[in-house]
């Protein structure tokens, strides 16, 4: 069926709106679950365990292979971005994992530092990133 035929089909707008509403509901549920996991850790669990549960909820909801949290740290008087947490899906576990503590100085990626200083972020599939960023992250 062509897109034109779909647009002519009665009720397509309602079905599209319903799908969009279900997706929004899934995302809100994941965010709520993540917040709950972060704010109410069990007595025998630490923050890291709660954070990984929240990352699991987000990763599954967004249907991604990995969710990572990097932190800015000064190492030998130089600003670095350091991998602190990583969640991997079943598919993500089949790929090469990045070790916690992996660090890179911003001087290796000055355009990222500029982006972060402007309040921007890097987000999305690796395949959608510029080729030099893909090469950097794969190395």
KEPA-805834 format. One record per atom (N, C-alpha, C): residue number from 1; residue in one letter; x, y, z. Coordinates in steps of 0.05 Angstrom, whole numbers. Layout:
REM KEPA-805834
num / residuo / u / v / w
NUM / a / X / Y / Z
...
This chain:
REM KEPA-805834
num / residuo / u / v / w
1 / x / 17 / -23 / 0
1 / x / 0 / 0 / 0
1 / x / 18 / 25 / 0
2 / x / 12 / 44 / -17
2 / x / 28 / 68 / -18
2 / x / 21 / 87 / 4
3 / x / 38 / 107 / 8
3 / x / 33 / 127 / 29
3 / x / 8 / 143 / 22
4 / x / 3 / 147 / -4
4 / x / -20 / 162 / -13
4 / x / -46 / 146 / -6
5 / x / -45 / 120 / -12
5 / x / -68 / 103 / -6
5 / x / -73 / 102 / 24
6 / x / -52 / 102 / 40
6 / x / -55 / 102 / 69
6 / x / -68 / 128 / 79
7 / x / -60 / 150 / 67
7 / x / -71 / 176 / 75
7 / x / -100 / 178 / 68
8 / x / -109 / 164 / 47
8 / x / -137 / 164 / 38
8 / x / -154 / 145 / 54
9 / x / -141 / 126 / 69
9 / x / -156 / 106 / 84
9 / x / -170 / 120 / 108
10 / x / -196 / 114 / 111
10 / x / -211 / 126 / 133
10 / x / -199 / 118 / 161
11 / x / -197 / 137 / 178
11 / x / -188 / 132 / 206
11 / x / -158 / 130 / 210
12 / x / -142 / 136 / 190
12 / x / -113 / 133 / 193
12 / x / -102 / 153 / 213
13 / x / -114 / 176 / 214
13 / x / -104 / 196 / 233
13 / x / -109 / 187 / 262
14 / x / -131 / 174 / 267
14 / x / -137 / 164 / 293
14 / x / -119 / 142 / 301
15 / x / -113 / 123 / 283
15 / x / -95 / 101 / 289
15 / x / -66 / 112 / 294
16 / x / -58 / 132 / 278
16 / x / -31 / 143 / 282
16 / x / -30 / 157 / 310
17 / x / -50 / 172 / 316
17 / x / -51 / 186 / 342
17 / x / -51 / 165 / 365
18 / x / -65 / 143 / 362
18 / x / -66 / 123 / 383
18 / x / -39 / 110 / 386
19 / x / -25 / 104 / 364
19 / x / 2 / 92 / 366
19 / x / 21 / 112 / 380
20 / x / 19 / 137 / 373
20 / x / 36 / 157 / 385
20 / x / 30 / 160 / 415
21 / x / 5 / 158 / 423
21 / x / -2 / 160 / 451
21 / x / 8 / 136 / 466
22 / x / 7 / 111 / 454
22 / x / 18 / 87 / 467
22 / x / 48 / 90 / 471
23 / x / 62 / 100 / 452
23 / x / 91 / 103 / 454
23 / x / 98 / 124 / 476
24 / x / 83 / 145 / 477
24 / x / 87 / 165 / 498
24 / x / 82 / 153 / 526
25 / x / 61 / 137 / 527
25 / x / 55 / 123 / 553
25 / x / 77 / 104 / 561
26 / x / 89 / 90 / 542
26 / x / 112 / 72 / 547
26 / x / 135 / 88 / 558
27 / x / 141 / 110 / 545
27 / x / 164 / 127 / 553
27 / x / 159 / 138 / 581
28 / x / 135 / 148 / 586
28 / x / 129 / 159 / 613
28 / x / 131 / 137 / 634
29 / x / 122 / 113 / 628
29 / x / 124 / 91 / 646
29 / x / 154 / 85 / 652
30 / x / 170 / 85 / 632
30 / x / 199 / 79 / 635
30 / x / 212 / 101 / 653
31 / x / 205 / 126 / 647
31 / x / 217 / 148 / 663
31 / x / 208 / 146 / 692
32 / x / 182 / 140 / 696
32 / x / 172 / 137 / 724
32 / x / 186 / 113 / 738
33 / x / 189 / 91 / 724
33 / x / 203 / 68 / 735
33 / x / 232 / 74 / 741
34 / x / 245 / 89 / 724
34 / x / 273 / 97 / 728
34 / x / 275 / 115 / 753
35 / x / 257 / 134 / 755
35 / x / 258 / 152 / 778
35 / x / 253 / 137 / 804
36 / x / 234 / 118 / 803
36 / x / 229 / 102 / 827
36 / x / 253 / 85 / 834
37 / x / 266 / 73 / 814
37 / x / 290 / 57 / 820
37 / x / 312 / 74 / 832
38 / x / 315 / 98 / 823
38 / x / 336 / 116 / 833
38 / x / 330 / 127 / 860
39 / x / 305 / 133 / 865
39 / x / 298 / 147 / 890
39 / x / 292 / 128 / 913
40 / x / 286 / 102 / 908
40 / x / 279 / 84 / 929
40 / x / 295 / 58 / 928
41 / x / 322 / 59 / 930
41 / x / 337 / 35 / 929
41 / x / 331 / 17 / 954
42 / x / 331 / -9 / 949
42 / x / 327 / -28 / 972
42 / x / 350 / -25 / 991
43 / x / 346 / -34 / 1016
43 / x / 366 / -31 / 1036
43 / x / 393 / -44 / 1029
44 / x / 392 / -66 / 1015
44 / x / 417 / -80 / 1009
44 / x / 428 / -72 / 982
45 / x / 416 / -53 / 969
45 / x / 426 / -44 / 943
45 / x / 438 / -16 / 946
46 / x / 458 / -11 / 931
46 / x / 470 / 16 / 930
46 / x / 459 / 32 / 907
47 / x / 469 / 56 / 905
47 / x / 461 / 73 / 883
47 / x / 467 / 61 / 856
48 / x / 490 / 49 / 853
48 / x / 498 / 38 / 827
48 / x / 478 / 17 / 817
49 / x / 468 / 0 / 835
49 / x / 449 / -21 / 827
49 / x / 423 / -8 / 819
50 / x / 414 / 13 / 834
50 / x / 390 / 27 / 827
50 / x / 393 / 41 / 800
51 / x / 416 / 53 / 796
51 / x / 421 / 67 / 771
51 / x / 420 / 48 / 747
52 / x / 432 / 24 / 750
52 / x / 432 / 5 / 729
52 / x / 403 / -6 / 723
53 / x / 387 / -8 / 744
53 / x / 359 / -15 / 739
53 / x / 345 / 6 / 723
54 / x / 350 / 31 / 730
54 / x / 338 / 54 / 715
54 / x / 347 / 54 / 686
55 / x / 373 / 49 / 682
55 / x / 384 / 48 / 654
55 / x / 372 / 25 / 639
56 / x / 367 / 2 / 652
56 / x / 354 / -21 / 640
56 / x / 326 / -14 / 630
57 / x / 311 / 0 / 647
57 / x / 284 / 8 / 639
57 / x / 285 / 26 / 614
58 / x / 303 / 45 / 615
58 / x / 305 / 64 / 592
58 / x / 315 / 50 / 567
59 / x / 335 / 33 / 570
59 / x / 345 / 19 / 547
59 / x / 325 / 1 / 534
60 / x / 310 / -14 / 550
60 / x / 289 / -31 / 539
60 / x / 266 / -15 / 526
61 / x / 259 / 6 / 539
61 / x / 237 / 23 / 528
61 / x / 245 / 35 / 501
62 / x / 270 / 44 / 499
62 / x / 279 / 57 / 475
62 / x / 289 / 37 / 454
63 / x / 291 / 11 / 462
63 / x / 300 / -10 / 445
63 / x / 328 / -4 / 433
64 / x / 347 / 0 / 452
64 / x / 374 / 6 / 444
64 / x / 393 / -16 / 454
65 / x / 417 / -17 / 443
65 / x / 436 / -38 / 451
65 / x / 451 / -31 / 476
66 / x / 455 / -5 / 481
66 / x / 470 / 3 / 505
66 / x / 462 / 31 / 513
67 / x / 464 / 36 / 539
67 / x / 460 / 62 / 552
67 / x / 485 / 67 / 568
68 / x / 498 / 90 / 564
68 / x / 523 / 96 / 578
68 / x / 520 / 123 / 592
69 / x / 534 / 125 / 615
69 / x / 536 / 150 / 629
69 / x / 566 / 156 / 632
70 / x / 574 / 179 / 621
70 / x / 601 / 188 / 622
70 / x / 602 / 212 / 641
71 / x / 624 / 215 / 655
71 / x / 627 / 237 / 674
71 / x / 652 / 253 / 668
72 / x / 651 / 279 / 673
72 / x / 675 / 296 / 670
72 / x / 692 / 293 / 694
73 / x / 718 / 288 / 690
73 / x / 737 / 286 / 712
73 / x / 763 / 298 / 704
74 / x / 777 / 310 / 723
74 / x / 804 / 321 / 718
74 / x / 824 / 299 / 725
75 / x / 840 / 291 / 706
75 / x / 861 / 271 / 709
75 / x / 887 / 284 / 701
76 / x / 906 / 284 / 720
76 / x / 932 / 297 / 714
76 / x / 929 / 326 / 703
77 / x / 911 / 341 / 715
77 / x / 907 / 369 / 709
77 / x / 894 / 373 / 681
78 / x / 883 / 352 / 670
78 / x / 870 / 353 / 644
78 / x / 842 / 343 / 646
79 / x / 823 / 357 / 634
79 / x / 795 / 349 / 634
79 / x / 791 / 325 / 616
80 / x / 778 / 304 / 627
80 / x / 772 / 279 / 612
80 / x / 742 / 273 / 614
81 / x / 732 / 257 / 595
81 / x / 706 / 245 / 598
81 / x / 711 / 216 / 604
82 / x / 698 / 206 / 625
82 / x / 704 / 179 / 636
82 / x / 678 / 163 / 636
83 / x / 679 / 139 / 625
83 / x / 656 / 121 / 626
83 / x / 652 / 111 / 654
84 / x / 629 / 117 / 666
84 / x / 624 / 108 / 694
84 / x / 604 / 85 / 695
85 / x / 584 / 85 / 677
85 / x / 563 / 64 / 678
85 / x / 555 / 56 / 650
86 / x / 550 / 31 / 646
86 / x / 541 / 21 / 620
86 / x / 521 / -2 / 625
87 / x / 498 / 0 / 611
87 / x / 479 / -21 / 610
87 / x / 479 / -32 / 582
88 / x / 478 / -59 / 579
88 / x / 478 / -72 / 553
88 / x / 453 / -90 / 550
89 / x / 441 / -89 / 527
89 / x / 419 / -107 / 521
89 / x / 431 / -134 / 514
90 / x / 415 / -154 / 509
90 / x / 425 / -180 / 500
90 / x / 442 / -177 / 475
91 / x / 432 / -161 / 456
91 / x / 448 / -156 / 432
91 / x / 473 / -141 / 438
92 / x / 471 / -121 / 456
92 / x / 495 / -106 / 463
92 / x / 516 / -123 / 476
93 / x / 508 / -143 / 491
93 / x / 528 / -161 / 503
93 / x / 544 / -177 / 483
94 / x / 533 / -180 / 459
94 / x / 547 / -195 / 438
94 / x / 568 / -177 / 424
95 / x / 567 / -151 / 429
95 / x / 586 / -132 / 417
95 / x / 608 / -127 / 437
96 / x / 628 / -112 / 428
96 / x / 650 / -105 / 446
96 / x / 641 / -86 / 467
97 / x / 646 / -92 / 492
97 / x / 638 / -75 / 514
97 / x / 661 / -55 / 520
98 / x / 654 / -33 / 531
98 / x / 675 / -13 / 539
98 / x / 678 / -16 / 569
99 / x / 703 / -18 / 579
99 / x / 707 / -21 / 608
99 / x / 700 / 4 / 623
100 / x / 688 / 0 / 647
100 / x / 683 / 23 / 664
100 / x / 710 / 36 / 671
101 / x / 710 / 62 / 672
101 / x / 735 / 76 / 677
101 / x / 750 / 85 / 652
102 / x / 740 / 76 / 629
102 / x / 753 / 84 / 603
102 / x / 752 / 114 / 602
103 / x / 774 / 127 / 595
103 / x / 775 / 156 / 596
103 / x / 790 / 167 / 571
104 / x / 781 / 190 / 563
104 / x / 793 / 204 / 541
104 / x / 796 / 234 / 548
105 / x / 818 / 246 / 542
105 / x / 820 / 275 / 546
105 / x / 804 / 290 / 525
106 / x / 792 / 312 / 533
106 / x / 777 / 328 / 515
106 / x / 794 / 339 / 492
107 / x / 820 / 341 / 497
107 / x / 837 / 351 / 475
107 / x / 836 / 332 / 451
108 / x / 828 / 307 / 455
108 / x / 824 / 288 / 433
108 / x / 798 / 294 / 417
109 / x / 779 / 307 / 430
109 / x / 753 / 314 / 417
109 / x / 745 / 342 / 425
110 / x / 759 / 362 / 418
110 / x / 752 / 390 / 427
110 / x / 724 / 399 / 419
111 / x / 715 / 388 / 396
111 / x / 688 / 396 / 388
111 / x / 666 / 386 / 407
112 / x / 671 / 364 / 421
112 / x / 653 / 354 / 441
112 / x / 652 / 372 / 465
113 / x / 676 / 381 / 473
113 / x / 678 / 399 / 496
113 / x / 662 / 424 / 490
114 / x / 665 / 435 / 466
114 / x / 651 / 459 / 458
114 / x / 621 / 455 / 459
115 / x / 612 / 432 / 449
115 / x / 584 / 425 / 449
115 / x / 573 / 424 / 478
116 / x / 587 / 410 / 495
116 / x / 578 / 407 / 523
116 / x / 578 / 434 / 538
117 / x / 597 / 451 / 532
117 / x / 598 / 478 / 544
117 / x / 574 / 495 / 535
118 / x / 563 / 489 / 512
118 / x / 539 / 503 / 502
118 / x / 513 / 490 / 512
119 / x / 516 / 469 / 529
119 / x / 492 / 456 / 539
119 / x / 480 / 435 / 520
120 / x / 495 / 429 / 499
120 / x / 486 / 409 / 480
120 / x / 495 / 381 / 489
121 / x / 487 / 361 / 475
121 / x / 494 / 333 / 482
121 / x / 498 / 317 / 457
122 / x / 509 / 293 / 460
122 / x / 512 / 274 / 439
122 / x / 493 / 251 / 444
123 / x / 476 / 245 / 425
123 / x / 455 / 225 / 430
123 / x / 447 / 213 / 404
124 / x / 440 / 188 / 404
124 / x / 430 / 174 / 380
124 / x / 447 / 150 / 373
125 / x / 439 / 136 / 353
125 / x / 453 / 112 / 345
125 / x / 481 / 120 / 335
126 / x / 500 / 102 / 340
126 / x / 527 / 106 / 330
126 / x / 527 / 111 / 300
127 / x / 511 / 96 / 286
127 / x / 510 / 98 / 256
127 / x / 501 / 126 / 247
128 / x / 488 / 141 / 264
128 / x / 478 / 167 / 257
128 / x / 498 / 189 / 264
129 / x / 520 / 182 / 277
129 / x / 541 / 201 / 285
129 / x / 560 / 206 / 261
130 / x / 573 / 229 / 261
130 / x / 593 / 234 / 240
130 / x / 614 / 212 / 240
131 / x / 625 / 207 / 216
131 / x / 643 / 185 / 213
131 / x / 668 / 187 / 231
132 / x / 678 / 211 / 236
132 / x / 701 / 214 / 253
132 / x / 694 / 207 / 282
133 / x / 670 / 213 / 291
133 / x / 661 / 205 / 318
133 / x / 657 / 175 / 320
134 / x / 646 / 163 / 298
134 / x / 643 / 134 / 298
134 / x / 671 / 120 / 301
135 / x / 690 / 130 / 285
135 / x / 717 / 119 / 286
135 / x / 729 / 122 / 314
136 / x / 726 / 145 / 326
136 / x / 736 / 150 / 353
136 / x / 724 / 131 / 373
137 / x / 698 / 128 / 372
137 / x / 684 / 111 / 392
137 / x / 689 / 81 / 387
138 / x / 696 / 74 / 364
138 / x / 702 / 46 / 358
138 / x / 731 / 39 / 364
139 / x / 748 / 59 / 367
139 / x / 777 / 53 / 371
139 / x / 783 / 44 / 399
